[in-house]
Amino acid sequence: MRTTRYREFESVLVQPGVRLLALESRKYKTVRADVFLLEPLSQSNATANALLSYMLRAGTENHPTRRDLARAGEELFGASVGVGITRFGDFHALAGHAEFPSDRFLPKGAHELQHVLELLAEMLTRPALAPDGTSLRDEILTQEKFQLEQDLRGIADEKPQFAMLEAQKRIYAGSPGAIYEGGRIEDLAAVTARSLLERHRALLSNAQVMAFITGPVTPARALSAMAGSLKLPRARRLPFLRSQRLPDRASMARDKLSQAVEQAHLVLAWSGAPAYGSADYPAAQMADALFGGLSVSRLFKVVREEHGLAYAVSTHLAGSRGALIGYAAVAPEKLDSAARLIHRELSRLVRHGFSPDEFDAARHSLIEARRSQLDSLGVRVVDTVFQTVMGFARKPETEIRALERVRPEQVRAALKSLKPHTEFRLAP
């Protein structure tokens, strides 16, 4: 099998739109496999895709019940195998994951790599069907619809997540950014056992596929095993498209959702940030770190520690959309003061800049945090998928060197590029 280098991975393109990747590392005791089926996120398919992930882990062609699947994992020396849903920018991803012990901890002659990958591929591609083979199983669909509905209703009790999702509907209104990848309760009724099987078959034919094996296994063996296990139809697959950037607004939009909550939640958005992959993105990372992205940031020190106005306060870059998102958990009576102070601190950074000590501390913390993240093979996998969706592939070491080269004037320019966009409050 002829391979090429893709970032730090050995890779093979088995057909247009289906890429297998492997990275050997002897630092770990387990091998992990991650398979992503990616297609553009749309409201029409979001709920069906989320429900499909529930159905795929409820039973397969050869393991028709959850108990059968659990037993299969136990027989493979405790391998964990599962399916979920996630997103990368404006792309929805059905994600399969498996983790299992490496060969050196198994009896001689064990072939767990092949067996686990076959089980993972079966979960993703061969669901248990109704007796006539024309649909998924109605009785299981009813159960999984109920479970997904309960999970979606439960979000309302997780106030930070609920506030962020409600804010995103307003920030990204009219674009895929406003769509929750976990689906909507009101869309569940329209999904049938037959339509969900059709959705699954369309996904297998249309989705871009990235399949990874990482850990203590040679790339040649890993790629060969994955190619032999993951059988997908040959088809013209949907291309990757860049995520829609957050457009500027003439003035900041303000909205409030009133609820009887003990703690108010404030979400802020600024447009104009450099997007992930752009030459200015490292400067935007530094701007975020200085403003609210790290524990050494202005917001943490001023809003939380100095003024005591927030239980939690932070920012993060929405790199796929060119946006900076802020969040604060605040006592309701302090909400106005906290919002004013957050805006004031950004204005102070823009007008007066930051000290050399602040700059050095932020850069050191940002780089060390990034290096720590990259110790995780899972982070490397997810980052590679995200970069691919964004249209580039860049080694982590290159990104760290870019952070090391950022100059203060570039960070000031990134801060000045931010424009107030949305302020959302979940409060009494």
Secondary structure, 3 states (H helix, E strand, C coil): CCCEEECCEEEEEEECCEEEEEEECCCCCEEEEEEEEEEECCHHHHHHHHHHHHHHCCCECCCCCHHHHHHHHHHCCCCEEEEEEEEECCEEEEEEEEEEECHHHCCCCCCHHHHHHHHHHHHHHCECECCCCCCECHHHHHHHHHHHHHHHHHHHHCHHHHHHHHHHHHHCCCCHHHCCCCCCHHHHHHCCHHHHHHHHHHHHHHCEEEEEEEECCCHHHHHHHHHHHCCCCCCCCCCCCCCCCCCCCCCCEEEEEECCCCCEEEEEEEECCCCCCCCCHHHHHHHHHHHHHCCCCHHHHHHHHHCCCCCEEEEEEECCCCEEEEEEEECHHHHHHHHHHHHHHHHHHHHHCCCHHHHHHHHHHHHHHHHHHCCCHHHHHHHHHHHHHHCCCCCHHHHHHHHHHCCHHHHHHHHHCCEEEEEEEEEC
